[in-house]
Amino acid sequence: MAKKFSELRALMSPASQARADAKAQAMLAEMPLNELRLARGLSQKMLAELLHVQQPSIAKIERRTDMYISTLRSHIEAMGGQLDIVARFPDGAVKITNFGELASSAKE
């Protein structure tokens, strides 16, 4: 007979539970666009309607490995998010701000 996950989790040591939680958070912190869309509870059709495009356009965007920042920004914003561009270096991270300025001037 199958057991509930909560029952199996209760049998895990606190250290194992902490490792599992950390791995789950890491998996949620990085995901492809299609998985992000699904995690946000949106179908391709729903997102296409928000962006005023056809559903095949969403499928094409989700398969791309290279795209304009403006395309990615509109995709993320349609899902209710905000796109930040961050450069990471061994001695720290820097948020790149000039792309936000481009978005603001394009809306004016």
C-alpha positions as CSV (number, residue, x, y, z in Angstrom):
1,M,0.0,0.0,0.0
2,A,1.3,3.5,-0.9
3,K,2.2,5.8,1.9
4,K,1.5,9.5,2.0
5,F,4.6,11.8,1.5
6,S,3.9,13.5,4.9
7,E,4.2,10.1,6.6
8,L,7.5,9.3,4.9
9,R,8.8,12.8,5.6
10,A,8.0,12.3,9.3
11,L,10.3,9.3,9.3
12,M,13.2,11.3,7.9
13,S,15.9,12.8,10.2
14,P,15.8,16.6,10.7
15,A,19.1,16.7,8.7
16,S,17.5,14.8,5.8
17,Q,14.5,17.0,5.9
18,A,16.7,20.1,5.8
19,R,18.6,18.7,2.8
20,A,15.4,17.9,1.0
21,D,14.0,21.4,1.7
22,A,17.2,23.0,0.4
23,K,17.2,20.9,-2.8
24,A,13.5,21.8,-3.4
25,Q,14.2,25.5,-2.9
26,A,17.2,25.3,-5.3
27,M,15.0,23.6,-7.9
28,L,12.3,26.3,-7.6
29,A,14.9,29.0,-7.8
30,E,16.0,27.9,-11.3
31,M,13.6,26.7,-14.0
32,P,13.0,27.1,-17.7
33,L,10.3,29.5,-18.9
34,N,7.7,26.8,-19.6
35,E,8.1,25.3,-16.1
36,L,7.8,28.8,-14.6
37,R,4.6,29.5,-16.6
38,L,3.2,26.2,-15.3
39,A,4.3,26.9,-11.7
40,R,2.4,30.2,-12.0
41,G,-0.7,28.3,-13.1
42,L,-0.9,29.6,-16.7
43,S,-1.4,27.7,-19.9
44,Q,0.3,28.8,-23.1
45,K,-3.1,30.0,-24.3
46,M,-3.7,32.1,-21.2
47,L,-0.3,33.7,-21.5
48,A,-0.8,34.4,-25.2
49,E,-4.1,36.2,-24.4
50,L,-2.3,38.4,-21.8
51,L,0.4,39.2,-24.4
52,H,-2.0,39.7,-27.3
53,V,-0.3,37.0,-29.4
54,Q,-1.1,33.6,-30.7
55,Q,-0.4,30.5,-28.6
56,P,2.3,29.1,-31.0
57,S,4.3,32.3,-30.3
58,I,4.4,31.4,-26.7
59,A,5.6,27.9,-27.6
60,K,8.3,29.4,-29.8
61,I,9.5,31.8,-27.1
62,E,9.7,29.0,-24.5
63,R,11.9,26.9,-26.9
64,R,14.4,29.8,-27.6
65,T,17.8,29.9,-26.1
66,D,18.4,33.5,-27.2
67,M,16.0,36.4,-27.2
68,Y,15.6,40.1,-26.7
69,I,15.6,41.3,-23.2
70,S,12.3,43.2,-24.0
71,T,10.7,39.9,-25.1
72,L,11.7,38.1,-21.9
73,R,10.6,41.1,-19.8
74,S,7.1,41.2,-21.3
75,H,6.8,37.5,-20.8
76,I,7.8,37.7,-17.2
77,E,5.6,40.8,-16.5
78,A,2.6,39.0,-18.1
79,M,3.1,36.3,-15.5
80,G,3.0,38.9,-12.7
81,G,6.8,39.1,-12.2
82,Q,9.6,41.6,-12.7
83,L,12.8,40.9,-14.6
84,D,16.1,41.9,-13.0
85,I,19.4,41.4,-14.8
86,V,22.2,40.6,-12.4
87,A,25.9,40.1,-13.1
88,R,27.6,37.8,-10.6
89,F,31.3,38.0,-9.9
90,P,33.5,36.1,-7.4
91,D,33.6,39.2,-5.3
92,G,29.9,40.1,-5.5
93,A,26.8,40.7,-7.6
94,V,25.7,43.9,-9.5
95,K,22.2,44.6,-10.7
96,I,22.4,46.0,-14.3
97,T,20.0,49.0,-14.4
98,N,20.2,50.4,-17.9
99,F,17.7,47.8,-19.2
100,G,15.1,49.1,-16.8
101,E,15.7,52.6,-18.2
102,L,15.0,51.3,-21.7
103,A,11.7,49.8,-20.6
104,S,10.6,53.1,-19.0
105,S,11.5,55.2,-22.0
106,A,9.7,52.8,-24.3
107,K,6.5,53.2,-22.4
108,E,6.5,57.0,-22.6
